[in-house]
Amino acid sequence: MGSKKTTSRTQTKLSEMPLAKAFQLIEPGPVVLLTTADKTKANIMTMSWHMDMEFTPQIGCIVSSYNYSFAALRKTKECVIAIPAVDIIGKVVDIGNCSGKEVNKFDAFGLTPLPAKKVKAPLIAECLANLECRVVDTGWVNKYNLFVLEVVKAWVKAVPKERRTFHANGDGTFVVDGRTLNLKKKMVKWQEMCEE
């Protein structure tokens, strides 16, 4: 009997992990593209650090002050969050590996800018969906590079070839959306969110 308890405790033993890797356990998703446009040009950056904040909808996103997009977002207070599907994952990763300061990313990666209705930043035709956004709160920018955005217009592809999005693990690997589980009947508190 004593050996069973020892075995059970051994199986549940935890190992420490480096704090610098803790973010990998809660890395958000999906990976998105953020477009901005200032007077000189439009730019695209790859972003995985974002979160839903409210149903209105509001989105919080981290844009490092080292990113070329930071200055344009701070100045214009508007952007587009484009949600790519897995069919362009290679381009999305490549976009994150270069700077808009040196590269016109729309040309370099063969992406099509489309005019938005409510912001100057362009939509991306090849993406599954596009969210036109305005910055509504910059109170966290100086300390955390956190912009609070409000979505003012949303677009989705009518007949997408690919619907699966992908999520960063934070270590150069990605998880692609898989099987969808339909538990709408169990969502009794949130019925309005489940209606089509």
Protein Blocks (a to p, Z undefined) as FASTA:
>chain_A
ZZmmmmmmmmmpccdddfklmmmmmoccdddddddddfkbccddddfbdcdfbfkbccdd
dddfkbmklmmmmmnopacdddddfklmmmmmmmmmpcfklpcfklmnopacdddfkbmb
dcdfkbmbdcddddfbfklmmmnopacdddfbdcddfbafblcdcddehlopacdddddd
dfklmmmmlmmmmpZZ
